[in-house]
Amino acid sequence: MTLHELTAGLCSFIKSINYTEILEKVWIRSSKPYPISLSLRKLQGLLKDDLSMDRDCFNLIIRKIMLDDIQTSQKTKQLIAKHYLDMKFWMTTDFGRHPDFRKKLDVEQLANSVRSWPGIKYNVSTCKSIHIPVQCIDEFILFTLDQDTREQCTFWTLLLLIQCTDTTHSQNM
């Protein structure tokens, strides 16, 4: 059995579970830079095409991509070239609301959401790109700011998650 077949089987099994007590249990925990817990129900939402992605799932994916980039940079002894913000930044700025209805900006919380990732020494200002997620209704958009060219690129969540859901889509076809 190939890795692809095993992954497809696991995804099918996770999607098939329908017992309320099990659906509410936490299956994944991550503690840094702040705690995220994903229940089986949230994982099912990530695998089902007809449901929007949970914000914690998105943040965990951003965290995983960031840590993979950091490990690659450390193995090749290069500087960390990309800095990723997660939805904490978006929620702190309250940017998605009309200015008349935004809460007062917590500057300390904003600074914490922009700092380098804990336990990893690098200067955000030396990164070549900064990736900023934005939530628009049920979609996530990833803005990439290139500090060298001062250009902005926009990627929809679909591009970010192709690798995560490839097995599910190929199985349903």
N, C-alpha and C positions, 0 to 999 in steps of 0.2 A: 504494500500500500504506500502511495506517495504522500509527501507532506501536504500537497494540495488536496488530496482525497481525505486525509485525516482532518484537515482544517474545515473542509466542507461538511464533514460528518459532525464535527463539534458544533459548528454554527447551526446546523439543522437540529441537533439535540437541544441546544440552548433555546432556540426559537419554539420548540415543541413543549417546553415545560409550562404548565398551566396551574400549578398549585400555589395558592396565595401566600402561604407561609414561607415557601422557598423563594418566591419572587421578591419578597421584601428583604431577604438576607443579603448582607454585604459580601460581594465576591472579590472586589478589588479595593485596596486602600493605598493611598499615597500620602505622605506626610509633609513633603517639602516642595515648595516654599510655604504651603499651607495645606491643611488636610482636605483630601477629596476621597469620598467613599462612593463606590458604584454598586448598586443592588443589581440582582439578576434582571429585574424589570427594566432598569436603565440600559443594561447590556442588550436585552432583547430589542429595545427601541433603536439602538444603534444598528442592529442587524436587519430590522424590518424596513422595507422601502417606503411604506405608507405612513410612517411616523417621523416626526421631526426629531432631530438630535437634541439630547439633553445638554445643557451648558457644561455640566461637570464632565461629561464624556468628551466634549470638545476641548476643555481645558486639559484633560489628561492626555489627549492626543498631542496637543501643543507641547506639553511637558515631555512626552516621549520623544518627539522630533527634536526638541532642544537638547535633551540629554544625549541622543544619538549624534547630533552635530558636534557636541562638546567632546565626546569620546573620540570621534574621528579626528578632530583638531589636535587632541592630546596625543593620539597615536602617531600622527604625522608631524608632531612638534611644531604646529602652526598656531598662530593666534586665532582666537575665536572670532569668526568673521560675521556671524549672524546673531542678532539678539531678538528673542521672541517675547512678546507680551501676551498675556492670556486675557480672558474675559473680565478679570478683576479690574484691569485698566478701563475697559469700556463701562463697567458698572460704577466705578469710582467717579468717572467724569460725568456720568449721567447724560452723555452726549446725544443719545437717541431721543431724548425728550425735548419738547419745546422749551426755550430758555425761561419762560415764565413759570414753568412747573418743575424745574430742576431743583434738587436739594443743594444745600450749601456744600461747596467743594471742600473735602477734607484733604488738605495739602500733604499731610504726613502719609495718609493712606495712598495718595497719588504717587508720592515719591517711592513708597515701598513697592508699588506695582510696576515701576519703571526700572528699579535697580537691577543689578546683575543677579543671577540666580544664586541662592545661598549655597555656601560651601565650595563655590567655584570662583576663582580669582580672575577677573577680567574687567576691563573698563568699557562700559557700554559705548562711550563716545568713539572708541577705536574700531567698533564693528562696521563692516562695509554695508550691512543692511539691517533694517529693523522691521520686524513683521508685526503688524497690528491687526488683531481680529475685531470685527464689528458684527453685531447681530442685527439683522433686518427682518422683522417678523419671524418666520421660522427658518431662515437661512443664515448661515455664517459666511462672512466675506473676509478674506485675508488681504490687507493692504501691505505692500512691501515698499519701503522707502530705501532707495539706493543712495547712500551718503556720498559716494564719489560723483555720480552724475546728477544727483538731486532729482531723480525721476521717481515716479510712483507707478507701481504695477498693481493690478487687482486680480485676485484669484477667488473664485467661488469655492465653497466647501467641497464640492464634488471633486475638484482637482486635488485637494488636500487629502481626501479620504479614499481615493481610488485603491490604494494599496490595502487599506483596512477592510474594504468590502468586496474586493475583487472575487473572492471565493464565493460569497453569497450570490452575487450577480451571475456568475458563470453556472452556478448550480441551478438557478431558477430559469435559465434559458433553455 
